[in-house]
Amino acid sequence: MSKLHITLVKSGIGYARDQRKTLKSLGFHRLHQTVTHTDCASIRGMINKVKHLVKVEEQADEAG
């Protein structure tokens, strides 16, 4: 499975409560923090909800 590196680039202040809760459930605590999650439908859905606040980079899983 591939990994997603998600970086918070804009604050959730001033946005709807559900968007702020989505950022919290993704694991963000501060601005410019990067979290890593496996690429799955639930994570993609959360990213889609806050796509204007985050930057996403995909990392292909290296099989050895």
PDB file of N, CA, C and O in Angstrom:
ATOM      1  N   MET A   1       0.835  -1.187   0.000  1.00  0.00           N
ATOM      2  CA  MET A   1       0.000   0.000   0.000  1.00  0.00           C
ATOM      3  C   MET A   1       0.875   1.244   0.000  1.00  0.00           C
ATOM      4  O   MET A   1       1.956   1.264   0.589  1.00  0.00           O
ATOM      5  N   SER A   2       0.394   2.266  -0.661  1.00  0.00           N
ATOM      6  CA  SER A   2       1.162   3.504  -0.692  1.00  0.00           C
ATOM      7  C   SER A   2       0.833   4.359   0.526  1.00  0.00           C
ATOM      8  O   SER A   2      -0.194   4.173   1.178  1.00  0.00           O
ATOM      9  N   LYS A   3       1.707   5.277   0.808  1.00  0.00           N
ATOM     10  CA  LYS A   3       1.550   6.176   1.949  1.00  0.00           C
ATOM     11  C   LYS A   3       1.231   7.575   1.444  1.00  0.00           C
ATOM     12  O   LYS A   3       1.618   7.951   0.338  1.00  0.00           O
ATOM     13  N   LEU A   4       0.530   8.331   2.257  1.00  0.00           N
ATOM     14  CA  LEU A   4       0.222   9.726   1.962  1.00  0.00           C
ATOM     15  C   LEU A   4       0.886  10.597   3.014  1.00  0.00           C
ATOM     16  O   LEU A   4       0.714  10.367   4.211  1.00  0.00           O
ATOM     17  N   HIS A   5       1.646  11.602   2.575  1.00  0.00           N
ATOM     18  CA  HIS A   5       2.222  12.598   3.467  1.00  0.00           C
ATOM     19  C   HIS A   5       1.335  13.831   3.338  1.00  0.00           C
ATOM     20  O   HIS A   5       1.267  14.447   2.275  1.00  0.00           O
ATOM     21  N   ILE A   6       0.659  14.185   4.423  1.00  0.00           N
ATOM     22  CA  ILE A   6      -0.291  15.284   4.413  1.00  0.00           C
ATOM     23  C   ILE A   6       0.263  16.397   5.288  1.00  0.00           C
ATOM     24  O   ILE A   6       0.614  16.163   6.444  1.00  0.00           O
ATOM     25  N   THR A   7       0.344  17.617   4.739  1.00  0.00           N
ATOM     26  CA  THR A   7       0.887  18.760   5.447  1.00  0.00           C
ATOM     27  C   THR A   7      -0.193  19.818   5.598  1.00  0.00           C
ATOM     28  O   THR A   7      -0.875  20.162   4.633  1.00  0.00           O
ATOM     29  N   LEU A   8      -0.345  20.332   6.807  1.00  0.00           N
ATOM     30  CA  LEU A   8      -1.306  21.401   7.076  1.00  0.00           C
ATOM     31  C   LEU A   8      -0.669  22.724   6.664  1.00  0.00           C
ATOM     32  O   LEU A   8       0.317  23.145   7.268  1.00  0.00           O
ATOM     33  N   VAL A   9      -1.218  23.384   5.647  1.00  0.00           N
ATOM     34  CA  VAL A   9      -0.622  24.614   5.138  1.00  0.00           C
ATOM     35  C   VAL A   9      -1.452  25.853   5.471  1.00  0.00           C
ATOM     36  O   VAL A   9      -0.979  26.976   5.296  1.00  0.00           O
ATOM     37  N   LYS A  10      -2.682  25.662   5.949  1.00  0.00           N
ATOM     38  CA  LYS A  10      -3.531  26.790   6.311  1.00  0.00           C
ATOM     39  C   LYS A  10      -4.316  26.416   7.557  1.00  0.00           C
ATOM     40  O   LYS A  10      -4.748  25.272   7.701  1.00  0.00           O
ATOM     41  N   SER A  11      -4.502  27.363   8.450  1.00  0.00           N
ATOM     42  CA  SER A  11      -5.171  27.110   9.707  1.00  0.00           C
ATOM     43  C   SER A  11      -6.662  26.830   9.513  1.00  0.00           C
ATOM     44  O   SER A  11      -7.277  27.315   8.564  1.00  0.00           O
ATOM     45  N   GLY A  12      -7.223  26.052  10.414  1.00  0.00           N
ATOM     46  CA  GLY A  12      -8.640  25.743  10.387  1.00  0.00           C
ATOM     47  C   GLY A  12      -9.497  26.799  11.082  1.00  0.00           C
ATOM     48  O   GLY A  12     -10.723  26.685  11.100  1.00  0.00           O
ATOM     49  N   ILE A  13      -8.866  27.820  11.652  1.00  0.00           N
ATOM     50  CA  ILE A  13      -9.608  28.881  12.331  1.00  0.00           C
ATOM     51  C   ILE A  13     -10.481  29.609  11.320  1.00  0.00           C
ATOM     52  O   ILE A  13     -10.021  29.989  10.243  1.00  0.00           O
ATOM     53  N   GLY A  14     -11.733  29.798  11.677  1.00  0.00           N
ATOM     54  CA  GLY A  14     -12.660  30.505  10.807  1.00  0.00           C
ATOM     55  C   GLY A  14     -13.431  29.588   9.875  1.00  0.00           C
ATOM     56  O   GLY A  14     -14.290  30.053   9.126  1.00  0.00           O
ATOM     57  N   TYR A  15     -13.144  28.301   9.906  1.00  0.00           N
ATOM     58  CA  TYR A  15     -13.861  27.335   9.085  1.00  0.00           C
ATOM     59  C   TYR A  15     -14.848  26.558   9.956  1.00  0.00           C
ATOM     60  O   TYR A  15     -14.819  26.659  11.183  1.00  0.00           O
ATOM     61  N   ALA A  16     -15.697  25.803   9.328  1.00  0.00           N
ATOM     62  CA  ALA A  16     -16.750  25.077  10.032  1.00  0.00           C
ATOM     63  C   ALA A  16     -16.159  24.091  11.048  1.00  0.00           C
ATOM     64  O   ALA A  16     -15.041  23.604  10.887  1.00  0.00           O
ATOM     65  N   ARG A  17     -16.934  23.815  12.088  1.00  0.00           N
ATOM     66  CA  ARG A  17     -16.484  22.924  13.158  1.00  0.00           C
ATOM     67  C   ARG A  17     -16.153  21.527  12.634  1.00  0.00           C
ATOM     68  O   ARG A  17     -15.192  20.909  13.091  1.00  0.00           O
ATOM     69  N   ASP A  18     -16.934  21.027  11.684  1.00  0.00           N
ATOM     70  CA  ASP A  18     -16.660  19.683  11.171  1.00  0.00           C
ATOM     71  C   ASP A  18     -15.335  19.620  10.430  1.00  0.00           C
ATOM     72  O   ASP A  18     -14.675  18.581  10.436  1.00  0.00           O
ATOM     73  N   GLN A  19     -14.930  20.725   9.786  1.00  0.00           N
ATOM     74  CA  GLN A  19     -13.628  20.750   9.120  1.00  0.00           C
ATOM     75  C   GLN A  19     -12.505  20.779  10.153  1.00  0.00           C
ATOM     76  O   GLN A  19     -11.482  20.121   9.966  1.00  0.00           O
ATOM     77  N   ARG A  20     -12.677  21.523  11.225  1.00  0.00           N
ATOM     78  CA  ARG A  20     -11.664  21.544  12.292  1.00  0.00           C
ATOM     79  C   ARG A  20     -11.543  20.174  12.952  1.00  0.00           C
ATOM     80  O   ARG A  20     -10.439  19.744  13.286  1.00  0.00           O
ATOM     81  N   LYS A  21     -12.663  19.490  13.143  1.00  0.00           N
ATOM     82  CA  LYS A  21     -12.627  18.147  13.722  1.00  0.00           C
ATOM     83  C   LYS A  21     -11.963  17.152  12.773  1.00  0.00           C
ATOM     84  O   LYS A  21     -11.292  16.221  13.218  1.00  0.00           O
ATOM     85  N   THR A  22     -12.146  17.345  11.484  1.00  0.00           N
ATOM     86  CA  THR A  22     -11.487  16.488  10.499  1.00  0.00           C
ATOM     87  C   THR A  22      -9.976  16.658  10.575  1.00  0.00           C
ATOM     88  O   THR A  22      -9.240  15.673  10.516  1.00  0.00           O
ATOM     89  N   LEU A  23      -9.505  17.899  10.706  1.00  0.00           N
ATOM     90  CA  LEU A  23      -8.068  18.136  10.855  1.00  0.00           C
ATOM     91  C   LEU A  23      -7.540  17.445  12.107  1.00  0.00           C
ATOM     92  O   LEU A  23      -6.461  16.853  12.089  1.00  0.00           O
ATOM     93  N   LYS A  24      -8.306  17.524  13.190  1.00  0.00           N
ATOM     94  CA  LYS A  24      -7.890  16.892  14.444  1.00  0.00           C
ATOM     95  C   LYS A  24      -7.835  15.372  14.294  1.00  0.00           C
ATOM     96  O   LYS A  24      -6.917  14.727  14.801  1.00  0.00           O
ATOM     97  N   SER A  25      -8.819  14.804  13.598  1.00  0.00           N
ATOM     98  CA  SER A  25      -8.834  13.354  13.445  1.00  0.00           C
ATOM     99  C   SER A  25      -7.757  12.864  12.476  1.00  0.00           C
ATOM    100  O   SER A  25      -7.358  11.701  12.534  1.00  0.00           O
ATOM    101  N   LEU A  26      -7.289  13.738  11.591  1.00  0.00           N
ATOM    102  CA  LEU A  26      -6.151  13.381  10.747  1.00  0.00           C
ATOM    103  C   LEU A  26      -4.848  13.408  11.546  1.00  0.00           C
ATOM    104  O   LEU A  26      -3.842  12.847  11.111  1.00  0.00           O
ATOM    105  N   GLY A  27      -4.861  14.060  12.714  1.00  0.00           N
ATOM    106  CA  GLY A  27      -3.681  14.056  13.578  1.00  0.00           C
ATOM    107  C   GLY A  27      -2.927  15.363  13.625  1.00  0.00           C
ATOM    108  O   GLY A  27      -1.800  15.401  14.119  1.00  0.00           O
ATOM    109  N   PHE A  28      -3.513  16.436  13.126  1.00  0.00           N
ATOM    110  CA  PHE A  28      -2.821  17.729  13.115  1.00  0.00           C
ATOM    111  C   PHE A  28      -2.972  18.454  14.447  1.00  0.00           C
ATOM    112  O   PHE A  28      -4.043  18.465  15.053  1.00  0.00           O
ATOM    113  N   HIS A  29      -1.855  19.066  14.890  1.00  0.00           N
ATOM    114  CA  HIS A  29      -1.863  19.876  16.101  1.00  0.00           C
ATOM    115  C   HIS A  29      -1.379  21.294  15.825  1.00  0.00           C
ATOM    116  O   HIS A  29      -1.743  22.225  16.543  1.00  0.00           O
ATOM    117  N   ARG A  30      -0.567  21.462  14.796  1.00  0.00           N
ATOM    118  CA  ARG A  30      -0.013  22.797  14.515  1.00  0.00           C
ATOM    119  C   ARG A  30       0.190  22.987  13.022  1.00  0.00           C
ATOM    120  O   ARG A  30       0.190  22.027  12.252  1.00  0.00           O
ATOM    121  N   LEU A  31       0.360  24.222  12.633  1.00  0.00           N
ATOM    122  CA  LEU A  31       0.552  24.591  11.240  1.00  0.00           C
ATOM    123  C   LEU A  31       1.881  24.048  10.723  1.00  0.00           C
ATOM    124  O   LEU A  31       2.861  24.002  11.466  1.00  0.00           O
ATOM    125  N   HIS A  32       1.921  23.642   9.476  1.00  0.00           N
ATOM    126  CA  HIS A  32       3.096  23.091   8.784  1.00  0.00           C
ATOM    127  C   HIS A  32       3.535  21.739   9.333  1.00  0.00           C
ATOM    128  O   HIS A  32       4.652  21.295   9.068  1.00  0.00           O
ATOM    129  N   GLN A  33       2.667  21.086  10.093  1.00  0.00           N
ATOM    130  CA  GLN A  33       2.942  19.737  10.579  1.00  0.00           C
ATOM    131  C   GLN A  33       2.624  18.749   9.468  1.00  0.00           C
ATOM    132  O   GLN A  33       1.668  18.942   8.717  1.00  0.00           O
ATOM    133  N   THR A  34       3.416  17.699   9.362  1.00  0.00           N
ATOM    134  CA  THR A  34       3.186  16.658   8.372  1.00  0.00           C
ATOM    135  C   THR A  34       2.852  15.358   9.079  1.00  0.00           C
ATOM    136  O   THR A  34       3.549  14.948  10.007  1.00  0.00           O
ATOM    137  N   VAL A  35       1.785  14.715   8.637  1.00  0.00           N
ATOM    138  CA  VAL A  35       1.400  13.409   9.162  1.00  0.00           C
ATOM    139  C   VAL A  35       1.409  12.412   8.014  1.00  0.00           C
ATOM    140  O   VAL A  35       1.247  12.793   6.855  1.00  0.00           O
ATOM    141  N   THR A  36       1.597  11.134   8.333  1.00  0.00           N
ATOM    142  CA  THR A  36       1.640  10.084   7.328  1.00  0.00           C
ATOM    143  C   THR A  36       0.524   9.082   7.601  1.00  0.00           C
ATOM    144  O   THR A  36       0.365   8.603   8.724  1.00  0.00           O
ATOM    145  N   HIS A  37      -0.247   8.773   6.560  1.00  0.00           N
ATOM    146  CA  HIS A  37      -1.324   7.797   6.655  1.00  0.00           C
ATOM    147  C   HIS A  37      -1.237   6.855   5.457  1.00  0.00           C
ATOM    148  O   HIS A  37      -0.680   7.204   4.416  1.00  0.00           O
ATOM    149  N   THR A  38      -1.794   5.664   5.620  1.00  0.00           N
ATOM    150  CA  THR A  38      -1.907   4.763   4.483  1.00  0.00           C
ATOM    151  C   THR A  38      -2.999   5.276   3.556  1.00  0.00           C
ATOM    152  O   THR A  38      -3.955   5.911   4.002  1.00  0.00           O
ATOM    153  N   ASP A  39      -2.856   5.005   2.292  1.00  0.00           N
ATOM    154  CA  ASP A  39      -3.807   5.477   1.291  1.00  0.00           C
ATOM    155  C   ASP A  39      -5.032   4.569   1.300  1.00  0.00           C
ATOM    156  O   ASP A  39      -4.974   3.438   0.819  1.00  0.00           O
ATOM    157  N   CYS A  40      -6.146   5.068   1.851  1.00  0.00           N
ATOM    158  CA  CYS A  40      -7.395   4.304   1.876  1.00  0.00           C
ATOM    159  C   CYS A  40      -8.556   5.275   1.650  1.00  0.00           C
ATOM    160  O   CYS A  40      -8.381   6.493   1.685  1.00  0.00           O
ATOM    161  N   ALA A  41      -9.717   4.723   1.423  1.00  0.00           N
ATOM    162  CA  ALA A  41     -10.883   5.530   1.069  1.00  0.00           C
ATOM    163  C   ALA A  41     -11.286   6.491   2.180  1.00  0.00           C
ATOM    164  O   ALA A  41     -11.672   7.624   1.892  1.00  0.00           O
ATOM    165  N   SER A  42     -11.209   6.074   3.436  1.00  0.00           N
ATOM    166  CA  SER A  42     -11.624   6.949   4.528  1.00  0.00           C
ATOM    167  C   SER A  42     -10.696   8.151   4.674  1.00  0.00           C
ATOM    168  O   SER A  42     -11.154   9.267   4.918  1.00  0.00           O
ATOM    169  N   ILE A  43      -9.394   7.923   4.525  1.00  0.00           N
ATOM    170  CA  ILE A  43      -8.429   9.024   4.604  1.00  0.00           C
ATOM    171  C   ILE A  43      -8.611   9.960   3.409  1.00  0.00           C
ATOM    172  O   ILE A  43      -8.558  11.180   3.565  1.00  0.00           O
ATOM    173  N   ARG A  44      -8.825   9.398   2.215  1.00  0.00           N
ATOM    174  CA  ARG A  44      -9.067  10.222   1.025  1.00  0.00           C
ATOM    175  C   ARG A  44     -10.315  11.092   1.203  1.00  0.00           C
ATOM    176  O   ARG A  44     -10.341  12.236   0.750  1.00  0.00           O
ATOM    177  N   GLY A  45     -11.341  10.558   1.853  1.00  0.00           N
ATOM    178  CA  GLY A  45     -12.557  11.321   2.105  1.00  0.00           C
ATOM    179  C   GLY A  45     -12.307  12.484   3.052  1.00  0.00           C
ATOM    180  O   GLY A  45     -12.828  13.580   2.846  1.00  0.00           O
ATOM    181  N   MET A  46     -11.507  12.246   4.094  1.00  0.00           N
ATOM    182  CA  MET A  46     -11.173  13.320   5.030  1.00  0.00           C
ATOM    183  C   MET A  46     -10.332  14.390   4.339  1.00  0.00           C
ATOM    184  O   MET A  46     -10.531  15.584   4.567  1.00  0.00           O
ATOM    185  N   ILE A  47      -9.393  13.962   3.495  1.00  0.00           N
ATOM    186  CA  ILE A  47      -8.568  14.916   2.760  1.00  0.00           C
ATOM    187  C   ILE A  47      -9.432  15.754   1.832  1.00  0.00           C
ATOM    188  O   ILE A  47      -9.220  16.960   1.702  1.00  0.00           O
ATOM    189  N   ASN A  48     -10.398  15.125   1.190  1.00  0.00           N
ATOM    190  CA  ASN A  48     -11.279  15.845   0.275  1.00  0.00           C
ATOM    191  C   ASN A  48     -12.082  16.920   1.003  1.00  0.00           C
ATOM    192  O   ASN A  48     -12.375  17.970   0.431  1.00  0.00           O
ATOM    193  N   LYS A  49     -12.433  16.666   2.246  1.00  0.00           N
ATOM    194  CA  LYS A  49     -13.215  17.623   3.028  1.00  0.00           C
ATOM    195  C   LYS A  49     -12.405  18.875   3.366  1.00  0.00           C
ATOM    196  O   LYS A  49     -12.970  19.965   3.464  1.00  0.00           O
ATOM    197  N   VAL A  50     -11.097  18.735   3.545  1.00  0.00           N
ATOM    198  CA  VAL A  50     -10.248  19.862   3.938  1.00  0.00           C
ATOM    199  C   VAL A  50      -9.154  20.123   2.901  1.00  0.00           C
ATOM    200  O   VAL A  50      -8.064  20.574   3.253  1.00  0.00           O
ATOM    201  N   LYS A  51      -9.434  19.846   1.636  1.00  0.00           N
ATOM    202  CA  LYS A  51      -8.411  19.949   0.589  1.00  0.00           C
ATOM    203  C   LYS A  51      -7.880  21.366   0.415  1.00  0.00           C
ATOM    204  O   LYS A  51      -6.780  21.546  -0.107  1.00  0.00           O
ATOM    205  N   HIS A  52      -8.636  22.378   0.842  1.00  0.00           N
ATOM    206  CA  HIS A  52      -8.198  23.762   0.739  1.00  0.00           C
ATOM    207  C   HIS A  52      -7.251  24.148   1.873  1.00  0.00           C
ATOM    208  O   HIS A  52      -6.705  25.251   1.869  1.00  0.00           O
ATOM    209  N   LEU A  53      -7.049  23.257   2.844  1.00  0.00           N
ATOM    210  CA  LEU A  53      -6.187  23.537   3.992  1.00  0.00           C
ATOM    211  C   LEU A  53      -4.916  22.694   4.028  1.00  0.00           C
ATOM    212  O   LEU A  53      -4.002  22.981   4.801  1.00  0.00           O
ATOM    213  N   VAL A  54      -4.856  21.660   3.198  1.00  0.00           N
ATOM    214  CA  VAL A  54      -3.731  20.721   3.278  1.00  0.00           C
ATOM    215  C   VAL A  54      -3.052  20.549   1.921  1.00  0.00           C
ATOM    216  O   VAL A  54      -3.609  20.875   0.872  1.00  0.00           O
ATOM    217  N   LYS A  55      -1.822  20.020   1.981  1.00  0.00           N
ATOM    218  CA  LYS A  55      -1.077  19.633   0.785  1.00  0.00           C
ATOM    219  C   LYS A  55      -0.778  18.146   0.915  1.00  0.00           C
ATOM    220  O   LYS A  55      -0.334  17.687   1.968  1.00  0.00           O
ATOM    221  N   VAL A  56      -1.022  17.392  -0.157  1.00  0.00           N
ATOM    222  CA  VAL A  56      -0.884  15.930  -0.113  1.00  0.00           C
ATOM    223  C   VAL A  56       0.210  15.490  -1.076  1.00  0.00           C
ATOM    224  O   VAL A  56       0.251  15.921  -2.229  1.00  0.00           O
ATOM    225  N   GLU A  57       1.095  14.625  -0.587  1.00  0.00           N
ATOM    226  CA  GLU A  57       2.128  14.020  -1.422  1.00  0.00           C
ATOM    227  C   GLU A  57       2.008  12.511  -1.289  1.00  0.00           C
ATOM    228  O   GLU A  57       1.891  11.984  -0.182  1.00  0.00           O
ATOM    229  N   GLU A  58       2.037  11.821  -2.414  1.00  0.00           N
ATOM    230  CA  GLU A  58       1.955  10.359  -2.416  1.00  0.00           C
ATOM    231  C   GLU A  58       3.353   9.763  -2.461  1.00  0.00           C
ATOM    232  O   GLU A  58       4.231  10.247  -3.177  1.00  0.00           O
ATOM    233  N   GLN A  59       3.543   8.704  -1.684  1.00  0.00           N
ATOM    234  CA  GLN A  59       4.805   7.975  -1.697  1.00  0.00           C
ATOM    235  C   GLN A  59       4.495   6.528  -2.006  1.00  0.00           C
ATOM    236  O   GLN A  59       3.778   5.867  -1.255  1.00  0.00           O
ATOM    237  N   ALA A  60       5.029   6.034  -3.104  1.00  0.00           N
ATOM    238  CA  ALA A  60       4.810   4.642  -3.480  1.00  0.00           C
ATOM    239  C   ALA A  60       5.556   3.737  -2.508  1.00  0.00           C
ATOM    240  O   ALA A  60       6.689   4.022  -2.119  1.00  0.00           O
ATOM    241  N   ASP A  61       4.920   2.664  -2.129  1.00  0.00           N
ATOM    242  CA  ASP A  61       5.529   1.707  -1.217  1.00  0.00           C
ATOM    243  C   ASP A  61       6.599   0.921  -1.958  1.00  0.00           C
ATOM    244  O   ASP A  61       6.358   0.402  -3.048  1.00  0.00           O
ATOM    245  N   GLU A  62       7.780   0.837  -1.360  1.00  0.00           N
ATOM    246  CA  GLU A  62       8.893   0.123  -1.993  1.00  0.00           C
ATOM    247  C   GLU A  62       8.849  -1.340  -1.567  1.00  0.00           C
ATOM    248  O   GLU A  62       9.017  -1.654  -0.389  1.00  0.00           O
ATOM    249  N   ALA A  63       8.630  -2.208  -2.504  1.00  0.00           N
ATOM    250  CA  ALA A  63       8.637  -3.644  -2.213  1.00  0.00           C
ATOM    251  C   ALA A  63      10.035  -4.192  -2.469  1.00  0.00           C
ATOM    252  O   ALA A  63      10.636  -3.940  -3.513  1.00  0.00           O
ATOM    253  N   GLY A  64      10.531  -4.932  -1.514  1.00  0.00           N
ATOM    254  CA  GLY A  64      11.896  -5.410  -1.631  1.00  0.00           C
ATOM    255  C   GLY A  64      12.070  -6.825  -1.951  1.00  0.00           C
ATOM    256  O   GLY A  64      13.201  -7.298  -2.065  1.00  0.00           O
TER     257      GLY A  64
END
